Amino acid sequence: MSYTDITAIILAAGQGTRLRPLTDDIPKCMVEVNGKPMLNRQLDILQSIGIENIIVVTGYEENKINDPRITKVFNEEYASTNKLYSLLCAEDYLEGNIIVTYGDIIYSEEILKKLVEDERDIVIASDEEWQNYWELRFEDPLTDAESFKKGENGKVQSLGKKAKSIEEIEGQFIGMVKLSQKGVESIKNEYHNCKDNALCRNNAWGSGRVLRKAYMTDLMNHFAHIGELYFNPIERGWFEVDDPKDLEVAEQSMNVSNN
C-alpha cells in the first residue's frame, strides 16, 4: 500500500499546563522525551513510512514550532477550545484518507502502519494492554482511564466516559484516528449539523459540553452509538505525556526497551 496519499493531522494547540515549568515557553508537543521533542518523533515516524503531507494545528507558543516538513494551521481560540475544534480548524485539509493524532503522544511505526492500512471508515487505535501502563502512571487507574465497551464485528459500543470499574474498560483510546474519505465526510457533516443546531451546540452529542469545548471522544462516542465507529486493537507501543509522571514513565520504559 502506498502511504503518499495519506494526510496526517497532528493536534498540537494545547498549553500543557500540567507539564509546567517545561511548557512555560514551549508548546506541549515540543517537550522532549529522552532528548527529542514529541512532535519530532511523530514527524520522523510519519515520514519513515512515506507520509509527507503533514498538517500541524498549533496554538500556544505556535512560533516555537518550525519544521520544514509541516504545514501549520493556527487555532486562534486555543485557550478556550479543545481538540475537536482544532481538528476542524484544519477543515481545508480534511480530504481523502486521513490519520489524526494527538500532539502529546509518541507511538511505534507498527501502530501507525496498522491503523493507516485499516480500510474501515472511522477507526481508532485501542490499547488492549492499557491497564499495566495506567498502573505505572496513576495510583488508581480509574482516576483517569475512560470507559470503552466493545460491540460486535470490531465496532465500539461506547467510550470516553468516566469509568466506575475496570470491567467497563475493554480497551483504551490512545489519541489516534484513521478516516477514509467517507469517514472524513461523516465527521464534517456531523460537526456542522451540531454547530447549526442550538441544542447540540450547547450540549454536544449529550456530552454536557458546548461544541467548542467538546472532546474528540464526544464525537467518537456519538459515532459508536450509531454503529459507525470501529477499533483496531494494539498492545502497547505508545506513550502519552500529560504530566511529569508520564514523562518519567515514558523515558524509563523507552530506556529499558532500548537496552
Order of alpha helices (4+ residues) and beta strands (2+ residues): beta-beta-beta-alpha-beta-beta-alpha-beta-beta-alpha-beta-alpha-beta-beta-beta-alpha-alpha-alpha-beta-beta-alpha
